[in-house]
Amino acid sequence: RAIAANEPRALGPARLYVDVSTVCGNDLKTGIQRVLRAILAEWLARPPEGYRVEPVYLSAEVTAEGTCWHYRHARRFTLQFLECPRLPLQDDVIEPRPGDLLVGPDFAVFATSAAEQAGLYRGLRAAGVALHFVVYDLLPVLLPHAFPAGGFGFERWLGTVSRCGDNLIAISQAVADDLRAWLAANPPARSTPLRVGAFHLGADMANTAPTTGLPPDAGRLQSMLRQRPTLLMVGTIEPRKGHAQTLAAFDLLWCRGVDVNLAIAGREGWQNLPNLVRRNIPEVVATLRTHPERGSRLFWFEDASDEWIEALYASATCLLMPSEGEGFGLPLIEAARHGTPLLVRDLPVFREIAGPHAAYFQGFDPSDLATAITQWLADYGGGTHPRSDKLPWLTWTQSAAQLWEQVQAATAVTDRTGRSSPLESSEGSVRG
């Protein structure tokens, strides 16, 4: 390792290290994992010019001097990801050189913080590696009531990447605005500017290494969903997603004689935590399992594959997103690709993504949502509801290109000795 750190760069392209620390160990195939798979697939298929893409993951090694953190090549994961034959390749520790880049689209909260405390990122920067981290949202900070106490260590992670990173890249302008506000209130201790940028996610699910499989009675279920207006929710069951308000609102609608379906696609969240810290998840799940309308006008697809979700988008009358907070809102675009209308909470990020192509509602009481749904159904019946089919969206190829533009805009210029020039201040930069 010492020889590798001191010898001049070998011939060949620089390395674009892509952090896959979480997904290579436990790929939930939703949310952040879906984004990471899509970006990684694009960069492996079409590497940015001048770079070789190398998936890597954080690893700890206990030595006589203590715990040593480093990145390892995720070769076995990559072979499986690319559906290649198994080969006798080892996940060796990386040997970074000046001009290499590390991009972190994964979200290994505790490992990242521990690695920074052990000096890993300081060593990478000293070796001439520029560090870029993707920020998906600031919701554990902005909505603490919707997360367990401590917010999964999110604020610690945010402090870590704002101290050691060269560039923080948000998945929407709304998240970038939240991030800049947080950095202004919590300035990191640093000697160089920190750049904040943004890009948008893609929506062509076929390019995210999608999961497949349909329920054995898929045809019957789709027929039931089409018998009456169906509002579809897509996303993990978490407190901020608005499932409790939605279930109570539909109880009001059904009591008023409104004949409408509610379909929910998403698994139960935070299953590895005790019920005492899971907020309202146990109550929501119990309601879903025992509701008298389940299987009639209430449908819960706990383990829906990407293939089945695509079919649900096509079968639904409307996508309902009552989330209290989102970093992006990918289901908006996925539904819009099918021409499925949108009824969403009035959030800045939803306005950014959907603009005039969605109907918006406000309020957190069940009656607020019931009223909004009643009005939307009336508009839909009269053909005056907002249409989603013209909503602009990116492919994952375009999204990966936008992310790469943000990386390039912030990458330090290195000379042949490996010394990095300071990053220039740009619009949106934050100085500690």
C-alpha positions as CSV (number, residue, x, y, z in Angstrom):
1,R,0.0,0.0,0.0
2,A,2.9,2.4,0.8
3,I,4.4,1.7,-2.6
4,A,1.1,2.3,-4.4
5,A,0.7,5.6,-2.5
6,N,4.1,6.8,-3.5
7,E,4.7,5.6,-7.1
8,P,3.6,7.9,-9.9
9,R,0.2,7.2,-11.6
10,A,0.3,4.1,-13.9
11,L,-0.8,4.5,-17.4
12,G,-4.6,4.2,-17.9
13,P,-7.7,6.1,-17.0
14,A,-8.4,7.6,-13.6
15,R,-10.8,5.8,-11.3
16,L,-14.4,6.9,-10.6
17,Y,-15.1,5.1,-7.4
18,V,-18.8,4.6,-6.7
19,D,-19.7,3.9,-3.1
20,V,-22.2,1.0,-2.9
21,S,-21.6,0.2,0.8
22,T,-25.2,-0.5,1.7
23,V,-26.6,-1.8,-1.5
24,C,-23.9,-4.5,-1.9
25,G,-24.8,-5.9,1.5
26,N,-28.6,-5.4,1.7
27,D,-30.3,-4.3,-1.5
28,L,-33.8,-3.4,-0.6
29,K,-34.5,-2.5,-4.3
30,T,-36.5,0.6,-3.4
31,G,-35.8,4.3,-2.8
32,I,-32.1,5.1,-2.6
33,Q,-31.1,1.6,-3.7
34,R,-33.2,2.0,-6.9
35,V,-31.4,5.3,-7.7
36,L,-28.0,3.8,-7.0
37,R,-28.6,0.8,-9.2
38,A,-29.8,3.1,-12.1
39,I,-26.8,5.5,-11.8
40,L,-24.3,2.6,-11.5
41,A,-25.8,0.7,-14.4
42,E,-25.5,3.9,-16.6
43,W,-21.9,4.6,-15.6
44,L,-20.8,1.0,-16.0
45,A,-22.4,0.8,-19.5
46,R,-21.1,4.2,-20.5
47,P,-18.2,5.3,-18.3
48,P,-17.5,9.0,-18.3
49,E,-14.7,9.8,-20.7
50,G,-11.3,9.4,-19.1
51,Y,-12.5,7.3,-16.1
52,R,-12.8,3.7,-15.2
53,V,-15.8,3.0,-13.0
54,E,-15.1,1.0,-9.9
55,P,-17.8,0.2,-7.4
56,V,-16.4,0.2,-3.8
57,Y,-17.7,-0.3,-0.3
58,L,-16.6,0.7,3.2
59,S,-14.8,-1.9,5.3
60,A,-13.3,-2.0,8.8
61,E,-10.2,-3.9,9.8
62,V,-9.2,-4.4,13.4
63,T,-5.5,-4.1,13.9
64,A,-3.2,-3.8,16.9
65,E,-3.4,0.0,16.5
66,G,-7.2,0.0,16.4
67,T,-9.9,-0.1,13.8
68,C,-8.7,0.9,10.3
69,W,-11.3,1.9,7.7
70,H,-10.8,1.7,4.0
71,Y,-12.7,1.2,0.8
72,R,-12.6,-2.2,-1.0
73,H,-13.4,-3.0,-4.6
74,A,-16.9,-4.4,-4.8
75,R,-15.9,-6.9,-7.4
76,R,-18.1,-9.8,-6.3
77,F,-21.1,-7.5,-6.1
78,T,-20.3,-6.0,-9.5
79,L,-20.1,-9.4,-11.2
80,Q,-23.5,-10.3,-9.8
81,F,-24.9,-6.9,-10.7
82,L,-23.8,-7.3,-14.3
83,E,-25.0,-10.9,-14.3
84,C,-21.5,-12.1,-15.1
85,P,-20.2,-15.6,-14.3
86,R,-18.6,-15.9,-10.9
87,L,-14.9,-15.4,-11.1
88,P,-12.2,-15.8,-8.4
89,L,-11.8,-12.1,-7.9
90,Q,-11.0,-10.6,-4.5
91,D,-12.4,-7.4,-3.0
92,D,-9.0,-5.8,-2.5
93,V,-8.4,-2.5,-0.7
94,I,-8.4,0.3,-3.2
95,E,-5.1,2.1,-4.1
96,P,-6.2,5.6,-4.9
97,R,-4.1,8.0,-7.0
98,P,-4.3,11.8,-7.6
99,G,-7.1,12.6,-10.0
100,D,-9.4,9.8,-8.9
101,L,-12.9,10.6,-7.8
102,L,-15.2,9.1,-5.1
103,V,-19.0,9.6,-5.6
104,G,-21.3,8.5,-2.8
105,P,-24.9,7.9,-4.1
106,D,-25.3,5.3,-1.3
107,F,-26.3,6.1,2.3
108,A,-24.1,4.2,4.8
109,V,-24.8,6.5,7.7
110,F,-22.9,5.0,10.6
111,A,-20.0,3.5,8.5
112,T,-19.4,6.9,6.8
113,S,-19.3,8.7,10.1
114,A,-17.0,6.1,11.7
115,A,-14.7,6.1,8.6
116,E,-14.4,9.9,8.8
117,Q,-13.6,9.8,12.5
118,A,-10.8,7.3,11.7
119,G,-9.3,9.6,9.1
120,L,-10.2,7.8,5.9
121,Y,-11.6,10.7,4.0
122,R,-8.8,13.0,5.2
123,G,-6.4,10.5,3.8
124,L,-8.3,10.2,0.5
125,R,-8.2,14.0,0.0
126,A,-4.5,14.1,0.9
127,A,-4.0,11.4,-1.9
128,G,-5.7,13.8,-4.4
129,V,-9.1,12.2,-4.5
130,A,-12.1,14.5,-4.8
131,L,-15.1,13.5,-2.7
132,H,-18.7,13.9,-3.9
133,F,-21.7,12.9,-1.8
134,V,-25.4,12.7,-2.9
135,V,-27.9,14.2,-0.5
136,Y,-31.4,12.7,-0.9
137,D,-33.3,14.9,1.7
138,L,-33.0,16.5,5.1
139,L,-36.2,15.0,6.4
140,P,-34.9,13.5,9.7
141,V,-33.8,17.1,10.6
142,L,-36.8,18.9,9.2
143,L,-39.5,16.4,10.4
144,P,-38.1,14.8,13.6
145,H,-41.5,13.7,14.7
146,A,-41.7,11.4,11.8
147,F,-38.5,9.5,12.6
148,P,-37.1,7.6,15.6
149,A,-35.2,9.7,18.2
150,G,-31.8,10.4,16.7
151,G,-33.1,10.2,13.1
152,F,-31.0,7.1,12.3
153,G,-27.9,9.1,12.9
154,F,-28.7,11.3,9.9
155,E,-27.5,14.7,11.4
156,R,-24.2,13.1,12.3
157,W,-23.8,11.9,8.7
158,L,-24.7,15.3,7.3
159,G,-22.1,16.9,9.5
160,T,-19.6,14.3,8.3
161,V,-20.1,14.8,4.6
162,S,-20.2,18.6,5.0
163,R,-16.8,18.6,6.7
164,C,-15.0,16.1,4.5
165,G,-16.7,16.4,1.1
166,D,-15.8,18.7,-1.7
167,N,-19.3,18.7,-3.2
168,L,-22.7,17.9,-1.9
169,I,-25.2,17.1,-4.7
170,A,-28.9,17.2,-3.9
171,I,-31.6,15.3,-5.9
172,S,-33.7,18.4,-6.3
173,Q,-33.5,22.2,-6.0
174,A,-35.8,22.0,-3.0
175,V,-33.4,19.7,-1.2
176,A,-30.4,22.0,-2.2
177,D,-32.3,24.9,-0.7
178,D,-32.9,23.0,2.5
179,L,-29.2,22.0,2.6
180,R,-27.9,25.5,2.1
181,A,-30.2,26.7,4.9
182,W,-28.9,23.9,7.2
183,L,-25.3,24.7,6.4
184,A,-25.8,28.4,7.1
185,A,-27.1,27.5,10.5
186,N,-24.5,24.7,11.1
187,P,-21.4,25.9,9.3
188,P,-18.9,23.0,9.0
189,A,-15.3,23.5,10.0
190,R,-13.4,23.5,6.7
191,S,-10.6,25.4,5.0
192,T,-12.0,25.3,1.5
193,P,-15.4,26.2,0.0
194,L,-18.1,23.5,-0.1
195,R,-20.1,23.4,-3.3
196,V,-23.8,22.5,-3.2
197,G,-25.4,21.4,-6.5
198,A,-28.5,19.5,-7.7
199,F,-29.7,17.1,-10.3
200,H,-33.0,15.3,-11.1
201,L,-33.7,11.6,-11.0
202,G,-34.7,9.5,-13.9
203,A,-38.0,7.7,-14.3
204,D,-37.5,4.8,-16.8
205,M,-37.9,2.0,-14.4
206,A,-36.6,-0.6,-16.9
207,N,-33.1,0.9,-16.5
208,T,-32.9,0.4,-12.7
209,A,-32.4,-3.3,-12.8
210,P,-36.1,-3.8,-11.9
211,T,-37.5,-6.6,-9.9
212,T,-40.0,-8.8,-11.7
213,G,-43.0,-11.0,-10.8
214,L,-46.7,-10.6,-10.7
215,P,-49.2,-11.9,-8.2
216,P,-50.8,-15.2,-9.2
217,D,-54.2,-13.5,-9.4
218,A,-52.9,-10.3,-11.1
219,G,-55.6,-10.3,-13.7
220,R,-58.4,-10.5,-11.2
221,L,-56.8,-7.8,-9.0
222,Q,-56.5,-5.4,-12.0
223,S,-60.1,-6.0,-12.9
224,M,-61.2,-5.2,-9.3
225,L,-59.1,-2.0,-9.4
226,R,-60.8,-0.9,-12.7
227,Q,-64.3,-1.5,-11.4
228,R,-64.3,1.9,-9.7
229,P,-62.0,4.8,-9.3
230,T,-58.7,3.7,-7.7
231,L,-56.3,6.0,-5.9
232,L,-52.8,4.4,-5.6
233,M,-50.1,5.1,-3.1
234,V,-46.5,3.9,-3.8
235,G,-43.8,3.9,-1.1
236,T,-42.6,2.3,2.1
237,I,-45.0,2.6,5.1
238,E,-43.4,5.3,7.2
239,P,-44.9,8.0,9.4
240,R,-44.1,10.8,7.0
241,K,-45.8,9.1,4.0
242,G,-49.3,10.0,5.2
243,H,-50.8,6.5,5.4
244,A,-52.6,7.2,8.7
245,Q,-54.3,10.4,7.3
246,T,-55.2,8.6,4.1
247,L,-56.8,5.6,5.8
248,A,-58.8,7.8,8.0
249,A,-59.8,10.0,5.0
250,F,-61.0,6.9,3.1
251,D,-63.0,5.7,6.1
252,L,-64.8,9.1,5.9
253,L,-65.4,8.7,2.1
254,W,-66.7,5.1,2.4
255,C,-69.1,6.2,5.3
256,R,-70.3,9.0,3.0
257,G,-71.1,6.5,0.3
258,V,-68.2,7.4,-2.0
259,D,-67.4,4.2,-4.0
260,V,-63.7,4.4,-4.5
261,N,-60.7,2.1,-4.1
262,L,-57.4,2.7,-2.2
263,A,-54.4,0.6,-3.3
264,I,-51.1,0.8,-1.4
265,A,-47.9,-0.6,-2.8
266,G,-45.0,-0.7,-0.3
267,R,-43.6,-2.8,2.4
268,E,-43.7,-2.2,6.1
269,G,-40.9,0.2,7.2
270,W,-38.4,0.0,10.0
271,Q,-39.0,-3.7,10.7
272,N,-35.7,-4.1,12.4
273,L,-36.6,-1.6,15.2
274,P,-38.7,-2.2,18.3
275,N,-42.3,-1.1,18.1
276,L,-41.8,1.6,20.8
277,V,-39.7,3.7,18.4
278,R,-41.6,3.0,15.2
279,R,-44.0,5.9,15.7
280,N,-47.3,5.0,14.0
281,I,-46.2,2.2,11.8
282,P,-47.6,-0.6,14.0
283,E,-51.0,1.0,14.1
284,V,-51.0,1.6,10.3
285,V,-50.0,-2.0,9.6
286,A,-52.6,-3.4,12.0
287,T,-55.3,-1.3,10.3
288,L,-54.2,-2.5,6.9
289,R,-54.3,-6.1,8.0
290,T,-57.7,-6.1,9.7
291,H,-59.6,-3.4,7.9
292,P,-63.1,-4.6,6.8
293,E,-62.6,-3.2,3.3
294,R,-59.4,-5.1,2.7
295,G,-59.7,-7.2,-0.5
296,S,-62.9,-5.3,-1.5
297,R,-62.0,-1.6,-1.7
298,L,-58.7,-1.6,0.2
299,F,-55.7,-3.3,-1.3
300,W,-52.2,-3.6,0.2
301,F,-49.4,-5.1,-1.9
302,E,-46.7,-5.6,0.7
303,D,-43.9,-6.9,-1.5
304,A,-44.8,-5.5,-5.0
305,S,-42.1,-6.0,-7.6
306,D,-41.2,-3.2,-10.0
307,E,-43.1,-5.1,-12.7
308,W,-46.3,-5.2,-10.6
309,I,-46.0,-1.5,-9.6
310,E,-45.8,-0.6,-13.3
311,A,-49.0,-2.6,-13.8
312,L,-50.6,-0.8,-10.9
313,Y,-49.7,2.6,-12.4
314,A,-51.5,1.6,-15.6
315,S,-54.5,0.3,-13.7
316,A,-55.0,3.2,-11.2
317,T,-57.2,6.2,-11.8
318,C,-54.9,8.5,-9.8
319,L,-51.6,8.5,-7.9
320,L,-52.0,9.9,-4.4
321,M,-49.0,11.3,-2.6
322,P,-49.9,12.7,0.8
323,S,-46.3,12.6,2.1
324,E,-45.3,15.3,4.6
325,G,-41.9,15.5,3.1
326,E,-39.9,14.0,0.1
327,G,-36.5,14.6,-1.5
328,F,-37.9,14.1,-5.0
329,G,-41.0,12.1,-5.4
330,L,-40.1,9.6,-8.1
331,P,-43.6,7.9,-8.2
332,L,-44.9,11.2,-9.6
333,I,-42.9,10.8,-12.8
334,E,-43.3,7.0,-12.9
335,A,-47.1,7.5,-12.8
336,A,-47.0,10.4,-15.3
337,R,-45.2,8.1,-17.8
338,H,-48.4,6.1,-17.8
339,G,-50.6,9.2,-18.1
340,T,-51.9,8.5,-14.6
341,P,-53.2,11.8,-13.0
342,L,-51.6,13.1,-9.8
343,L,-53.1,14.3,-6.5
344,V,-50.4,15.4,-4.1
345,R,-49.7,17.4,-1.0
346,D,-48.6,21.0,-1.7
347,L,-44.9,20.7,-1.1
348,P,-42.2,22.8,-2.8
349,V,-40.5,19.7,-4.2
350,F,-43.7,18.4,-5.7
351,R,-44.3,21.9,-7.3
352,E,-40.7,21.7,-8.7
353,I,-41.2,18.2,-10.2
354,A,-44.9,18.3,-11.3
355,G,-45.7,22.0,-11.7
356,P,-49.1,22.5,-13.3
357,H,-49.4,18.8,-14.2
358,A,-50.8,17.8,-10.7
359,A,-53.6,18.7,-8.4
360,Y,-52.5,19.8,-4.9
361,F,-54.1,19.7,-1.5
362,Q,-53.2,21.1,2.0
363,G,-54.0,20.1,5.5
364,F,-53.3,17.2,7.8
365,D,-56.7,16.4,9.1
366,P,-58.5,13.4,7.5
367,S,-61.3,15.6,6.4
368,D,-58.9,17.9,4.5
369,L,-57.8,15.0,2.4
370,A,-61.4,13.5,2.0
371,T,-62.5,16.9,0.7
372,A,-59.6,17.1,-1.7
373,I,-60.4,13.6,-3.0
374,T,-64.1,14.4,-3.4
375,Q,-63.2,17.5,-5.4
376,W,-60.7,15.7,-7.5
377,L,-63.2,12.9,-8.4
378,A,-65.7,15.6,-9.4
379,D,-63.0,17.3,-11.6
380,Y,-62.0,13.9,-13.0
381,G,-65.6,13.1,-13.9
382,G,-65.9,16.4,-15.7
383,G,-62.6,16.1,-17.4
384,T,-61.2,19.3,-15.8
385,H,-58.5,17.6,-13.7
386,P,-54.8,18.4,-14.3
387,R,-53.3,16.1,-16.9
388,S,-49.9,14.4,-16.2
389,D,-49.1,13.1,-19.7
390,K,-47.1,16.3,-20.6
391,L,-45.1,16.3,-17.4
392,P,-41.4,16.5,-18.4
393,W,-39.1,13.8,-17.1
394,L,-35.6,12.5,-17.5
395,T,-34.3,9.0,-18.5
396,W,-31.7,7.5,-16.2
397,T,-29.2,8.1,-18.9
398,Q,-30.0,11.8,-18.7
399,S,-30.0,11.8,-14.9
400,A,-26.6,10.1,-14.7
401,A,-25.3,12.7,-17.2
402,Q,-26.7,15.5,-15.0
403,L,-25.0,14.0,-11.9
404,W,-21.7,13.7,-13.8
405,E,-22.0,17.4,-14.8
406,Q,-22.3,18.3,-11.1
407,V,-19.2,16.2,-10.3
408,Q,-17.2,17.8,-13.1
409,A,-18.3,21.3,-12.0
410,A,-16.8,20.8,-8.6
411,T,-13.8,18.5,-9.3
412,A,-10.5,19.9,-8.1
413,V,-7.8,20.4,-10.8
414,T,-4.8,18.3,-10.1
415,D,-1.3,18.6,-11.4
416,R,1.0,15.7,-12.1
417,T,2.3,15.8,-8.5
418,G,-1.2,15.1,-7.2
419,R,-1.6,18.5,-5.5
420,S,-5.1,19.8,-5.6
421,S,-6.0,23.4,-6.3
422,P,-8.6,24.9,-4.1
423,L,-12.2,24.6,-5.3
424,E,-13.4,27.9,-6.6
425,S,-16.5,29.4,-5.0
426,S,-19.6,29.2,-7.1
427,E,-23.2,30.1,-6.8
428,G,-24.6,28.1,-3.9
429,S,-21.2,27.4,-2.4
430,V,-20.9,27.5,1.4
431,R,-17.8,28.6,3.2
432,G,-17.1,27.3,6.7
